[in-house]
Amino acid sequence: MERQKLPNEILSVQFLVLSSYSSLAVLTLLPLFFEHLGGSPREIGFLVGLFSLAAFLSRPFAGWILSRIDSRRILRLGLLAVTLTTVSYFFIQSLNWAVILIRIAHGVGFSFFILAALLMAIFLVPADQRAYAIGVVSTGFMIPLLILPYLGEQIIERKGFFLFFLLASFLTLVPLIYAMGIKFRPVLRKQDLQKQELALKSAGFLRLIRRQRIFLIYMLTFVFELALSASFSFVPLLAHRETPMKAGYFFTALGLTAVVMRLLVGKKFKFWGKPGLLVPAFGFLVTGEVLVYLSQTNFLLGFTGFIWGLGVGVLYPHLTAMMVEGVPASEKAKVLGLFASAVDLGFALGPITFGWASQSMGLRNTFLLFAGLILVLSAVLLFGGRRSLFQRIQEEV
């Protein structure tokens, strides 16, 4: 069955996510800059993870704000904060408290922006199109990985970090200017906003996460992002310590595969959106961790990115759609905020725990350790909670 055409606003949200994440795709190589300034694996992991930790801690406040203030306004303010903090990287000369403050402000700004963008995407389409719509929007996370980390590597090697940060700063201006000029129709009607107000009193975050299905999806999202963030942060360091390898091959293959999965597979095949796809997707993540451990050449590192892309292409849109499935419209903003907090917590703890472990075990061995960790955690959650995860849910209004 052919899907209905997505509204134009979804494509605008996708462009904003894509253009804003282009800067973050360049900054996936920040671990190289922190290493250049003398950072240890533990310090690098802490500074990389601090961005997402700040985003995680700001989520309850962001959800509260979005329940009261137009998401379009929050989206623009978040983009402005991202631009200002990205420019601030120019002034970093050593690993001190200023770096910590910049990372915190950057994480909070991006947290507000991305939560507003996802909320708009959720409300702009009917329930049966959400997995596909979120998949389209979330290609904005993947498309920049096709070329920008590779380009960033070349700039660092040939021109140094000044031009590297100049590129990252320029890329934040594009979505900011676009967001200031475009007009989005309101995604919430007055009666929806009144329902959101009631939800603040009736559905706190703790009450929501006590629901078994929401808790399981929250934990699966956390495990997924824990694995992804550790690889994003430490594959560049591993590649640059092994002179024949370039991290750009990993990121390009991962991004291309995930984009194809979300745009083509998500549009053409009826099985897209089914919870059963979570099982093989986590299997791809575990396999990808093992392949990073084995990688010695650019070819194998690129193939590893392809395997990662298969899992990443499935997990983000499916977990997002499952999180809001069956949830009343009045609670969707909070549930989406809860989902985003799982993303941020995983992205925060992934680099931090990986950095601490690799300080004593070495980078390669830590990838193998993470493969075992992801295998055990995902198996317990998927098979232990299979009745709740795979049951058919009716949409509530």
N, C-alpha and C positions, 0 to 999 in steps of 0.2 A: 504493500500500500504506500502511495506517494505521500510524503509529509506536506503539510501546508507550509507556504512560504513564511519565513520569519519576518516580523515587522522590521522596518528600517532602523528603528531605535536600537534593536539588538546589534545590528552591524555597527552602529555608532559606539555603543558600549564596547564592542569587541575592539574597535580601533583605539579607543582610549586605553583599554587594558594592554593591547599590543604595544602601543607607542610608549606608555609609561613603563612597561616591563622591559622595554628595550634598554633603558638605562640600567635596570637591575641585572639584565643579562650581561652587560659589560662588567658590572661590578661583581659578578661571580668570581672574577679574578682578584678581588680584594685580598684574599689570603696571600697572594704573591707580594702585594704591597706591604702587608703587615710583616711578612717574612723578611722583606727588604729592609724594614725598619728594625729588625732584630727580634721579632716575636718568636716565641717557642710554639710548638703545636698546641699546648694548653692555652696560651694567650690568644693565639689565632682562633681557636675554636670558641673561646669565650667572646671575643669581639664579633665574630661572625654570628654567633647565636644570640648575641645581645639585641640585634635588630629585631628578631622574631620574638624574643622574650618581652621586649617593650610592647610590641604589637599585641601579644597575648594578654598582657596585663591591662592594656587599654580597651580590650574588647567589650567588657561589661559596660563601660562608659560609652563606647561607640554605639552599642546596641540601644542604650538608653537615649542617646542623642538622636539616633535615627528614628526612634519611635515618636519623636516630638518635632524634629526639624526636617524639612524637605531634603530628601537624599541627593537631589541635584546640587544643592548648596554645599552639603558636606563633601560631595565628590570634588567640587572645585577647590574648596579649602584644603582638602587632603593633597591634591596635586600641587598647590602652592607650597605647602610644607615640604613635599618631596623635592621640589626644585631648589628651595633655599638650602636644605640640608645637603643635597648633592654638591652644590657649589662649595659648601664648607670643606669638602675633602681636599680642596686645593691648599688649604692652610695647615694641614697636618704635617708636622715635622718629626714627631716622635710619638710613641705609644703612651699617652698620658690621659688625664681626666677629660681633656677636650674631646678625644676620640670617643670615649664612653658616652659623653653627652650628645655628640653628633649621631652616633649609632642609635641611641634611644629616640631622639627626635625624628630621625629618618624612619624608624620602625613604626612609631605612632602615626606619622603622617600617611605612610603607605597603608597602614591598617584601616584608617578611616576611609581612604579613597576606595580600596578594593571591596570593603564591605558595602559601601554605598553602591558601587557598580554591580555587584552580585545581587543586591536587593532589587535594583531596577530590572535586572534580567529575569529574576524570579517572577515578578509581578507583570511583566510585559507579555508573557505567553501563557497559554492554558497548561494545566498540569501534565497532559500527555506529551507535551513538547519540551518539558523542562530539561530532561537529560540531554536532548539534542541541542537546545538553546545554550545551556551551560557549557556543553562541549564546544560549541562554536565560539562563545565568549572566551573560554579558557584556552583556546588555541593561541590567544594573545600571550599566554605564558610561555608557549612553546616556539612559536615562529621566530622570535628574536634569537633563540638558541641556535638557529640554523647557520648563522654567520657571525653574530656579534662577539661571542667568546673567542672564536678563531681570529677575528679582526683585532680584538683587544690584545691577544697574545702577540700578534705581529707588531702592533703599535708599541707595546712595552719593550719588545726585543730591539726594535729599530730606533724608536724615538724617546722612549722613557715614559714615566708616569704622568708628566704634565699634559701631554696630548691625550693620554688615556682618560684622565679626569675631564679634560675639555670635551671629549666625545660624550662621556656620560652626562655631563651638565647640559650640553646641547640637546640631547635626546629627551630630557625632562621638559624642555620648553615646548616641544611639539604638542603633547597632550594638553598642557596648560592653556596654550593659545586656542586650540581646537575647542576645549571645554568652555572657555569664556565666550566663544562665538556662536556655538550651536544651541538651539532651543529644543529641549526634551519636553514631551508632554508629561504631565503628572502621572506617576505610576500608582499613586494611592488616592482614592476618592475621600471626601470628607468623612463618610461613614466608616471607611477603612481606618482612618486615623483615629476615630473615636474607639474602634475596636482595639487598636494598638494601645490606646490609653488604658482601657480596661485590662488588657493583657499584662500590663506592668504590675497591676495589683494581684492578678489571679495566677500568673505563671512565671515564677522566678526561675533563675537559671538552675538552682539546685533541684527544684521540683521537676523541671524538664529532663535533667540528666538522670533522674531516678527512673524514668521510663526505660524499660529494658532495651527496646529497639534503638532508641536515641543513644543510650549509653554504649551499646555495641558499635554503632556507626561512629560515634565519637572516638572510641578507642582504636578502631580500624584506621580511621583517618590519622590519628596520632602516630600509629605504627608506620603507616605509609610515608608520612612526612618526615619521620625520624630517619628512615632509610634514605629518602631522597635528599634531604638537606646535608647529611653526612657525605654523600657522594658528590654533590654539587660543590661542597667546600674543600674536599681533600683530593678529589681526582686531579685538579690542577697542580697541587703540590706533588703528588705522586708522579705525574707526567713530567714535570720540570726537574725532578730529581733523577729521572730516567731519560737521558738526553735524546734517544730516538723518538720519543713520544710527544704528541701535541694534544692537549686537552680539548682543543677545538673539534677534533674528529669525534670525540665522545659526545659533546654537546650538540653538534650538528646532526649526528645520527639519531640521537634521542629526540630532538625537537622535530625532525622530519617525520619520524615514525609516529610520534604522538599526534601530530597534526593530521596525517593521513588517517589514522584511526578515528579521530574525532569528527573530521569533516566528511570523509568518504564512507567509511564503514558505518558511522553513526547515521548517515542519511539513507543508505541503501538497504541495510539489513534489519529485519524485524527483531532479531535477538538483542539488538543494542538497547540498553536500558534494563536488561534483566539482571537481577541480583546474582545469578549463578556465575556471571563473568568475573566476580570478585576472586573466586578460587584460582583460576589460571593466572589472573593478573598478579596476585601476590606471589605465585610461583615464579613468574618472570622477574620480580624484584629480587627474590632469593638467588636465582640463577645469575642475575646481573651482578650481585655482590661478589659471588664466587669468581665470575669472569674478570672483574676488576683485579682481584687477587692474582689471577693467572696472566694478566695482560703484560706483554713485553714489547709489543709492536703497535704501530698506529692502526694497522688493519684489525687486530684483535680488540683494541680499544674502541674503534669505531663500531665493530660488531657488538661489543658490550653495550654501547649506547643504543643500538637498535633493539636489543633485548629489553633494556630499561624502558625504551619508548613504548613497547607493547604494553607493559604494565601501567606506566604513567598515563598512556592514552585512554585506558579504561577507567582507572580508579578515581581520578578527580571528578569528572562529570557524574559518574554513577553514585559515588558517595554523597555528593552534594544533593542530587535529586532524591536519593533515598532518605536523606536527613529531613527534608521538608515534606516528604510524601505522607499524606494522611494528617498533616498538622493544620489546624484552623488558620485562616488568613490572618487573624489577629495575633497569632503567635509566630508567624513565619520569620519576622525580623529577628526575634530573639533566638529562634532555633538556628537561623543562618549565622547569627553572631556566635552561637555555641560551636557550630561547625568551624567557623573561621578561627576560633580560639584553639581548636584541636590542631588545625594547620600550623598556627603560630607556635604552639607549645612543642610540636614535633620538630619544627624548623629551628626552634631555639635549643632544645636539648640534644638534637642530633650532632651538630658541630661540637658542642661542649663535651658531651660524653665521648665522642670519637677522639677529640683532641686529648682528653685525659688518658684514654686507653692507649692511644698511639704513642704517647710520650714514653711508655715503658715497653709496649709490644711491637712498635714499628707500624708504619702506614699499611703495608700489605697485609700483615697478620690481623690488623684491626678490621679490614674489610671482610675477612673470613669470619671473625667473631660476630660482626653485624649480620652476616648471612644466617648464622645459626640463631641469633636473637630474633630476627624477623620471621624466620620459619616457625619457631616455637610460638611466638606471640600471635601471629596471624592464624595458625592452626587452632590454637585454643579458642580464639574469638569466633572464627568462622564455623567450626564444627560444634563448639559448645553452645553457640547461639543460633544455630541454623534454623530452628523453628521460628524464631522471632524475625530473623533477617529475611528469610525467603518466603514469608507469608504474603498473600495479596492484601494490599492496603487500599481502602476506599478514601478518596480525597474528601476532606472536610472543608466547609466554607465558614 
